Amino acid sequence: MRDQPENGATPPLPSGLADLLAAARANTPEAMERLLHAASATPASASGVEHLLFTCADMPCALPLTVLREVMRAAPAATPLPHSPPWMHGVFPAQSEILALVDPAPMLLGRQHLAAVDPPARPAGTRPATTMALVVGDGERALAWLVDTVGDITPVEAKDVRDVRAASGAGMPPRERYLVGVYEQTHTGARYALLDAERLLNDLLDAIAEGGANHG
């Protein structure tokens, strides 16, 4: 942490949420080296792109390992920041970095239910008592996403992906906006929403920068 002013007074905090988060990060050394805890010991598959399976608001989802820095088996305790939206739980130290902990479910789910993904999503805002977190992104454009459970790492092949992506545009329902397809496991028949991690991450970061506006 930086030294306090000589007179002992605490420096005033910036008024905006994005400025507060930037100020918190400025009190730490350089961002820690990128980690891929979920994939560090997993060789690349010749038969598909490796994805992590998880659930968010009871919706089975999948993210490519290339967007993941870390899988946290227990959600960290976070310190709330003023001016933050309800889905931002606060910030927490991650070794030499400060990260924001967010619940992506309200933005991810919106008000739409996509029948191609089972089971139906529960109302946004209701979560189990125990949660985990996925660190997505890099450097200052990284967030920790709250998720319900974390499952296996599996190779996703193109032949097992159903195309359910709608035309792009501002009027897209949030649920479809963040989908790139639906992965169906051959041996179980289970279906997972393949998420556009970059788009969801960018919208969450943009909403924080704008003081909590929900892009959904």
Backbone bond lengths (Angstrom), bond angles and torsions (degrees), N, CA, C in turn:
res aa  C-N    CA-C-N  psi(-1)  N-CA   C-N-CA  omega(-1)  CA-C   N-CA-C  phi
1 M - - - 1.463 - - 1.531 110.06 -
2 R 1.314 116.92 151.48 1.448 120.21 178.77 1.521 110.04 -75.20
3 D 1.357 115.95 155.91 1.458 120.52 179.14 1.515 109.85 -67.28
4 Q 1.350 115.95 148.42 1.448 121.26 174.90 1.521 109.42 -73.45
5 P 1.335 119.50 156.91 1.467 121.70 175.97 1.517 110.59 -57.28
6 E 1.362 116.83 154.75 1.450 121.27 -175.35 1.513 112.49 -59.91
7 N 1.329 118.48 -31.27 1.450 120.23 -178.71 1.518 112.99 -80.51
8 G 1.348 116.54 0.27 1.454 120.21 176.87 1.505 113.95 84.13
9 A 1.321 118.20 -4.98 1.458 120.49 -178.08 1.514 110.11 -75.24
10 T 1.314 115.60 147.19 1.459 120.72 176.88 1.514 109.28 -82.66
11 P 1.320 119.63 127.84 1.462 120.88 -179.03 1.514 110.37 -62.53
12 P 1.331 117.48 144.11 1.468 120.27 -178.86 1.514 111.14 -64.42
13 L 1.333 115.88 145.34 1.451 121.41 178.53 1.522 110.40 -83.76
14 P 1.321 118.44 145.42 1.470 120.19 173.03 1.520 109.61 -61.16
15 S 1.305 116.81 153.26 1.459 120.33 -175.17 1.516 112.61 -82.35
16 G 1.330 118.54 -30.23 1.456 121.20 -175.94 1.517 112.09 -85.45
17 L 1.339 116.32 149.01 1.453 121.22 -179.49 1.515 111.45 -61.99
18 A 1.333 118.08 -43.85 1.464 120.49 179.50 1.517 110.65 -62.61
19 D 1.353 117.40 -37.93 1.462 120.71 178.48 1.524 111.08 -66.88
20 L 1.344 116.03 -37.11 1.459 119.70 178.32 1.520 110.98 -64.00
21 L 1.322 115.70 -43.68 1.458 119.71 179.47 1.518 110.56 -64.87
22 A 1.339 116.78 -40.61 1.462 120.39 178.02 1.525 110.81 -64.10
23 A 1.338 116.44 -38.35 1.456 120.20 179.13 1.518 111.05 -65.96
24 A 1.324 116.55 -38.58 1.466 120.30 178.29 1.519 110.48 -63.84
25 R 1.325 116.08 -41.50 1.459 119.80 -179.83 1.530 111.04 -69.21
26 A 1.321 116.89 -31.22 1.460 120.25 -177.24 1.517 111.60 -67.91
27 N 1.335 117.96 -16.79 1.449 121.63 -179.77 1.520 112.50 -89.25
28 T 1.319 117.70 12.81 1.455 121.27 179.95 1.514 109.63 -122.80
29 P 1.345 117.94 161.71 1.471 120.19 174.04 1.520 110.70 -67.27
30 E 1.311 116.08 -170.74 1.457 121.12 179.48 1.527 110.24 -57.48
31 A 1.342 116.19 151.12 1.465 120.41 -179.25 1.523 110.25 -55.87
32 M 1.335 115.27 142.39 1.468 119.42 -177.45 1.520 110.36 -66.37
33 E 1.311 114.59 157.61 1.461 121.40 -178.92 1.513 109.54 -60.77
34 R 1.317 116.75 140.76 1.465 121.36 -177.16 1.521 110.90 -58.65
35 L 1.338 113.88 135.45 1.467 119.93 179.42 1.509 109.41 -121.34
36 L 1.301 116.46 145.12 1.462 122.13 172.29 1.521 106.88 -130.44
37 H 1.334 115.36 72.90 1.456 120.05 -175.96 1.522 111.70 -58.82
38 A 1.303 116.14 -33.62 1.465 118.42 -176.67 1.513 112.70 -73.25
39 A 1.355 115.77 -22.05 1.460 118.15 -172.42 1.508 114.66 -124.96
40 S 1.328 117.54 6.90 1.456 119.65 -172.69 1.519 112.68 -62.52
41 A 1.336 116.36 -30.15 1.466 119.51 -178.38 1.522 111.99 -110.20
42 T 1.343 116.66 13.68 1.456 120.48 -175.82 1.521 110.68 -105.78
43 P 1.328 119.41 115.96 1.466 120.82 179.00 1.518 111.08 -69.39
44 A 1.324 115.66 152.42 1.463 119.99 177.27 1.518 110.05 -65.18
45 S 1.316 115.11 143.98 1.462 119.96 -178.70 1.518 109.82 -96.45
46 A 1.335 115.64 136.70 1.460 120.33 178.57 1.517 111.37 -79.15
47 S 1.348 116.73 -12.39 1.463 119.97 -173.95 1.518 113.13 -103.93
48 G 1.313 118.64 4.37 1.452 119.54 -179.95 1.519 111.41 172.74
49 V 1.324 115.24 176.25 1.456 121.94 178.91 1.523 108.30 -91.82
50 E 1.334 116.97 126.51 1.454 120.94 -178.20 1.533 110.72 -66.86
51 H 1.335 115.83 129.14 1.464 123.19 177.96 1.523 110.09 -126.54
52 L 1.322 115.55 149.68 1.455 121.34 170.64 1.521 108.47 -95.84
53 L 1.328 116.54 129.55 1.456 122.60 176.97 1.525 109.19 -93.00
54 F 1.328 116.47 136.86 1.459 120.61 179.40 1.526 108.68 -156.90
55 T 1.331 116.72 173.36 1.460 120.57 175.51 1.520 109.36 -121.91
56 C 1.321 115.80 141.79 1.457 123.56 175.89 1.517 107.60 -133.59
57 A 1.343 116.95 119.04 1.458 121.65 -175.50 1.526 110.92 52.57
58 D 1.334 115.81 43.82 1.469 124.20 179.00 1.516 113.49 67.57
59 M 1.326 118.84 9.02 1.450 121.36 178.81 1.523 109.14 -99.83
60 P 1.334 118.83 121.01 1.465 120.58 176.58 1.526 110.34 -66.01
61 C 1.326 116.25 127.81 1.465 121.94 -176.19 1.522 109.80 -131.93
62 A 1.326 115.14 166.95 1.463 121.47 176.47 1.514 109.02 -145.35
63 L 1.344 115.25 139.86 1.460 122.43 175.97 1.519 108.79 -129.33
64 P 1.341 118.01 140.78 1.467 119.40 174.47 1.523 110.33 -65.82
65 L 1.317 116.29 144.25 1.460 120.06 -177.78 1.520 112.31 -63.25
66 T 1.312 117.67 -22.58 1.461 120.89 -177.59 1.524 112.58 -64.62
67 V 1.336 119.08 -20.68 1.465 120.84 -179.40 1.519 111.81 -95.57
68 L 1.342 117.44 -6.61 1.462 121.33 -175.30 1.519 111.23 -96.62
69 R 1.332 115.71 135.01 1.454 121.27 172.96 1.524 111.45 -99.68
70 E 1.322 116.30 -34.37 1.455 118.81 -173.12 1.519 109.68 -161.12
71 V 1.321 115.57 148.12 1.454 122.61 170.72 1.521 107.26 -113.18
72 M 1.325 116.59 119.40 1.463 121.62 -179.86 1.524 107.89 -101.55
73 R 1.314 116.41 116.21 1.467 120.79 -174.78 1.519 113.16 -71.45
74 A 1.306 117.74 -12.64 1.464 122.03 173.00 1.519 107.95 -138.95
75 A 1.314 116.68 134.72 1.461 119.86 -179.64 1.522 109.56 -64.99
76 P 1.328 118.03 133.00 1.467 120.45 -178.07 1.524 112.03 -74.04
77 A 1.313 115.78 156.05 1.461 120.77 171.88 1.516 108.28 -72.59
78 A 1.315 116.76 129.88 1.466 121.35 -175.40 1.523 110.21 -118.48
79 T 1.323 115.41 147.23 1.461 122.09 176.88 1.523 109.13 -95.18
80 P 1.340 117.89 117.80 1.473 119.71 -178.18 1.522 111.55 -62.98
81 L 1.326 115.12 150.64 1.454 122.09 174.77 1.523 108.69 -114.81
82 P 1.338 116.94 145.31 1.470 118.69 175.30 1.518 111.01 -65.07
83 H 1.320 115.06 155.89 1.460 123.76 177.86 1.525 112.44 70.05
84 S 1.325 119.33 12.40 1.462 120.50 -176.51 1.519 110.58 -90.90
85 P 1.331 117.83 149.98 1.466 121.51 178.25 1.529 110.46 -71.97
86 P 1.331 118.06 163.05 1.470 120.53 -177.41 1.518 113.52 -59.44
87 W 1.342 117.12 -29.46 1.455 119.16 -176.87 1.524 112.95 -83.14
88 M 1.331 117.69 -3.60 1.468 120.91 174.23 1.517 108.23 -99.42
89 H 1.339 116.64 114.19 1.458 121.70 -174.14 1.521 112.69 -82.93
90 G 1.326 117.85 -17.16 1.452 120.38 179.33 1.509 111.39 135.91
91 V 1.343 115.83 -161.32 1.457 121.84 -179.94 1.518 109.30 -123.13
92 F 1.334 115.35 156.96 1.456 120.49 -179.46 1.522 109.03 -149.38
93 P 1.332 117.72 153.80 1.464 120.54 178.08 1.518 110.86 -80.60
94 A 1.318 116.55 135.35 1.459 122.57 175.51 1.516 106.93 -126.37
95 Q 1.330 116.04 89.85 1.462 122.71 -174.02 1.528 108.75 56.54
96 S 1.323 119.16 -110.99 1.468 120.11 -176.14 1.521 112.57 -99.07
97 E 1.333 117.06 22.60 1.462 120.95 -173.91 1.518 110.00 -135.31
98 I 1.313 116.58 154.59 1.461 122.68 171.82 1.520 107.60 -109.83
99 L 1.332 117.03 125.11 1.456 122.30 179.93 1.523 110.31 -119.23
100 A 1.316 115.41 152.10 1.452 121.21 173.51 1.531 109.16 -93.84
101 L 1.325 116.14 138.60 1.463 122.88 178.65 1.524 108.23 -103.02
102 V 1.336 117.24 119.82 1.459 121.23 -176.07 1.520 110.09 -128.21
103 D 1.318 114.68 155.09 1.460 122.05 172.61 1.524 106.95 -102.11
104 P 1.339 118.83 108.64 1.464 120.25 -176.66 1.522 113.82 -77.22
105 A 1.338 118.02 -9.03 1.467 120.65 -171.52 1.528 113.92 -58.17
106 P 1.344 120.68 -49.20 1.472 118.87 -177.89 1.523 113.09 -57.35
107 M 1.343 117.43 -41.60 1.460 119.79 179.64 1.521 110.85 -74.98
108 L 1.324 116.19 -37.93 1.457 120.44 -177.27 1.523 112.03 -67.38
109 L 1.325 116.94 -42.98 1.456 120.45 -172.28 1.517 113.91 -86.84
110 G 1.314 117.53 -34.95 1.449 119.55 -177.35 1.523 111.19 57.68
111 R 1.316 117.09 -139.55 1.466 121.50 179.67 1.514 112.12 -115.45
112 Q 1.310 116.36 11.03 1.454 120.12 -175.67 1.526 110.30 -105.16
113 H 1.315 116.46 147.02 1.462 121.18 170.00 1.522 108.04 -116.95
114 L 1.315 115.70 125.57 1.457 120.82 179.57 1.518 108.59 -98.00
115 A 1.325 117.47 113.85 1.460 121.45 -172.61 1.520 113.30 -64.98
116 A 1.324 117.40 -17.52 1.461 120.02 -177.91 1.522 112.52 -71.46
117 V 1.329 117.43 -12.99 1.458 121.41 -178.56 1.514 109.11 -115.58
118 D 1.319 117.02 128.90 1.463 122.68 179.92 1.525 109.45 -112.08
119 P 1.348 118.54 152.84 1.453 127.62 -10.21 1.531 110.66 -80.91
120 P 1.357 117.99 173.75 1.465 119.35 178.04 1.518 111.08 -58.05
121 A 1.321 115.91 140.51 1.462 120.50 -178.90 1.520 110.01 -70.48
122 R 1.325 116.76 139.58 1.454 120.59 175.61 1.518 109.28 -77.04
123 P 1.323 118.26 165.12 1.468 120.04 179.99 1.518 111.27 -57.54
124 A 1.329 115.76 140.35 1.464 120.74 179.53 1.520 109.67 -60.61
125 G 1.319 116.05 142.29 1.455 120.71 178.03 1.505 113.62 101.68
126 T 1.346 118.97 -17.27 1.453 121.19 176.91 1.508 108.15 -99.26
127 R 1.330 116.83 123.70 1.449 121.97 -174.10 1.518 109.69 -137.51
128 P 1.328 117.41 152.83 1.452 119.76 175.83 1.519 111.11 -67.80
129 A 1.340 116.50 163.33 1.460 120.48 -177.73 1.519 111.28 -66.36
130 T 1.326 117.70 -33.41 1.448 121.92 -178.26 1.524 109.75 -105.49
131 T 1.321 116.19 126.46 1.464 120.58 179.57 1.521 109.75 -132.42
132 M 1.321 114.81 163.21 1.454 122.55 174.73 1.525 107.40 -118.66
133 A 1.322 116.22 -177.85 1.462 119.23 -179.88 1.521 109.83 -144.79
134 L 1.335 114.96 144.01 1.457 122.55 175.18 1.520 107.99 -115.26
135 V 1.318 117.25 125.73 1.463 120.79 176.00 1.521 107.59 -88.31
136 V 1.337 115.24 116.25 1.460 122.16 -174.84 1.527 108.52 -118.78
137 G 1.332 116.34 136.18 1.452 120.82 177.58 1.513 112.09 102.72
138 D 1.338 115.27 -169.74 1.455 120.43 -173.46 1.514 110.26 -144.36
139 G 1.338 116.32 142.55 1.453 120.92 175.90 1.516 112.12 58.94
140 E 1.336 115.75 -135.25 1.459 120.08 -179.44 1.522 112.26 -73.91
141 R 1.312 117.79 -13.32 1.467 120.54 176.89 1.529 108.56 -101.86
142 A 1.317 114.41 56.94 1.461 121.79 178.07 1.523 109.28 -133.85
143 L 1.325 115.53 145.35 1.455 122.16 177.24 1.519 108.69 -139.87
144 A 1.323 115.75 154.00 1.457 121.14 171.34 1.524 107.98 -98.29
145 W 1.335 116.15 120.75 1.465 121.49 -178.47 1.518 109.66 -96.65
146 L 1.316 116.90 128.76 1.458 121.10 172.51 1.526 109.54 -72.22
147 V 1.317 116.82 132.39 1.469 122.09 175.08 1.522 108.05 -135.49
148 D 1.333 116.20 162.35 1.458 120.44 -176.58 1.524 111.79 -78.89
149 T 1.327 115.99 -52.20 1.460 121.20 -177.85 1.521 109.27 -143.15
150 V 1.324 115.58 157.15 1.461 122.39 175.51 1.517 108.03 -120.15
151 G 1.336 116.24 131.79 1.454 121.04 -177.01 1.509 113.04 -110.28
152 D 1.330 115.58 -137.94 1.455 121.79 -173.41 1.526 112.12 -85.68
153 I 1.312 114.91 166.33 1.460 122.79 166.83 1.524 106.51 -99.52
154 T 1.326 116.85 127.65 1.457 119.95 -175.29 1.517 110.81 -139.73
155 P 1.335 117.51 144.83 1.467 119.32 174.75 1.524 110.29 -77.28
156 V 1.310 117.01 129.66 1.465 122.33 179.61 1.522 108.16 -104.65
157 E 1.315 115.86 119.37 1.458 121.86 179.29 1.521 109.96 -98.14
158 A 1.316 115.90 149.72 1.461 121.20 -177.18 1.526 111.88 -58.68
159 K 1.323 117.79 -34.14 1.467 120.41 -177.77 1.519 112.49 -67.44
160 D 1.338 117.34 -17.94 1.457 121.68 -178.54 1.522 112.68 -99.40
161 V 1.346 117.29 7.94 1.461 121.81 -178.27 1.514 109.55 -107.89
162 R 1.322 115.49 126.54 1.469 121.61 176.32 1.517 108.86 -95.96
163 D 1.313 116.55 134.52 1.459 122.02 -177.07 1.515 109.23 -84.84
164 V 1.347 115.79 110.80 1.462 120.30 177.52 1.527 110.99 -124.37
165 R 1.329 115.93 15.10 1.454 118.98 -176.77 1.521 110.95 -74.88
166 A 1.323 115.60 130.43 1.459 120.93 178.04 1.520 109.71 -86.57
167 A 1.323 115.58 170.07 1.467 119.46 177.77 1.515 109.41 -62.34
168 S 1.343 116.47 142.62 1.456 120.53 -178.38 1.524 109.82 -72.93
169 G 1.328 114.55 156.79 1.455 119.74 177.97 1.516 110.27 155.24
170 A 1.318 115.47 160.35 1.459 120.40 -176.30 1.516 112.14 -64.89
171 G 1.338 117.43 -25.42 1.452 120.00 -177.35 1.514 114.67 -85.06
172 M 1.328 117.87 3.39 1.457 120.33 -178.82 1.513 111.02 -66.10
173 P 1.334 118.27 138.92 1.459 119.53 172.01 1.524 109.54 -59.34
174 P 1.316 118.21 141.91 1.461 119.70 -176.43 1.523 113.34 -56.77
175 R 1.330 116.93 -36.08 1.464 119.30 -178.25 1.528 110.44 -60.46
176 E 1.294 117.82 -42.95 1.460 121.42 179.25 1.522 111.83 -77.90
177 R 1.305 116.89 -30.55 1.464 121.49 -178.62 1.521 111.24 -58.60
178 Y 1.315 117.08 -33.74 1.460 120.78 -174.87 1.521 113.34 -101.81
179 L 1.313 117.60 13.04 1.455 121.37 179.15 1.517 111.36 -104.05
180 V 1.325 116.00 138.62 1.457 120.56 171.09 1.525 110.84 -113.34
181 G 1.315 116.88 -3.86 1.457 120.84 179.14 1.512 110.61 158.98
182 V 1.322 116.29 178.51 1.458 122.71 176.22 1.517 108.37 -124.15
183 Y 1.314 115.81 123.26 1.462 121.80 179.97 1.522 109.01 -93.22
184 E 1.333 116.26 128.20 1.461 121.32 177.93 1.526 108.85 -116.34
185 Q 1.341 115.13 118.65 1.454 119.92 179.26 1.520 110.74 -69.01
186 T 1.307 115.29 129.93 1.457 120.36 -177.03 1.520 112.07 -64.25
187 H 1.327 117.41 -42.49 1.460 120.54 -172.51 1.518 113.89 -83.80
188 T 1.344 118.67 -18.21 1.463 120.51 -179.35 1.522 113.12 -117.21
189 G 1.331 117.08 -23.37 1.460 120.19 -175.09 1.515 113.38 79.45
190 A 1.340 117.56 -1.67 1.462 120.82 179.00 1.519 110.25 -67.06
191 R 1.321 116.38 145.82 1.458 121.89 -177.93 1.520 111.25 -117.42
192 Y 1.328 116.06 140.78 1.460 122.48 -176.55 1.524 109.36 -131.97
193 A 1.315 115.72 138.32 1.463 121.20 175.03 1.523 108.93 -76.01
194 L 1.328 116.94 119.83 1.460 121.51 174.51 1.529 107.70 -83.51
195 L 1.314 116.53 114.56 1.458 120.74 -171.01 1.518 112.27 -92.62
196 D 1.328 114.57 146.09 1.461 122.07 170.35 1.521 106.24 -85.23
197 A 1.333 116.32 87.93 1.459 121.29 -172.96 1.520 112.28 -61.76
198 E 1.327 116.83 -40.34 1.467 119.90 -177.65 1.518 111.31 -64.37
199 R 1.329 117.14 -41.67 1.468 119.74 -179.28 1.531 110.58 -67.15
200 L 1.337 117.08 -44.50 1.459 120.11 179.38 1.525 110.68 -64.48
201 L 1.330 117.22 -43.27 1.457 120.51 178.47 1.523 111.05 -61.49
202 N 1.334 117.10 -45.40 1.460 120.31 -179.26 1.520 111.26 -62.46
203 D 1.326 117.86 -41.06 1.463 120.29 179.84 1.527 111.37 -66.61
204 L 1.335 117.44 -38.68 1.463 120.24 177.16 1.525 110.50 -64.38
205 L 1.329 117.16 -44.67 1.463 120.93 179.13 1.523 111.34 -64.86
206 D 1.325 116.04 -40.65 1.465 119.44 178.81 1.530 110.80 -64.16
207 A 1.335 116.59 -39.62 1.464 120.14 179.44 1.518 110.56 -65.11
208 I 1.327 117.44 -38.46 1.467 120.47 176.60 1.523 109.81 -63.57
209 A 1.331 116.28 -44.59 1.459 120.77 -179.37 1.526 111.78 -62.34
210 E 1.334 116.16 -30.71 1.469 120.40 -178.84 1.514 112.09 -90.37
211 G 1.330 116.62 6.75 1.469 119.76 175.57 1.508 113.82 89.69
212 G 1.361 117.36 21.35 1.448 118.64 172.94 1.510 114.88 107.02
213 A 1.313 118.64 4.88 1.455 119.43 178.61 1.521 110.20 -61.50
214 N 1.347 116.99 138.87 1.471 121.61 179.72 1.498 108.75 -93.23
215 H 1.339 116.26 115.91 1.462 120.26 -179.21 1.499 112.65 -70.95
216 G 1.332 118.39 -9.87 1.445 119.76 178.76 1.491 111.79 -75.57
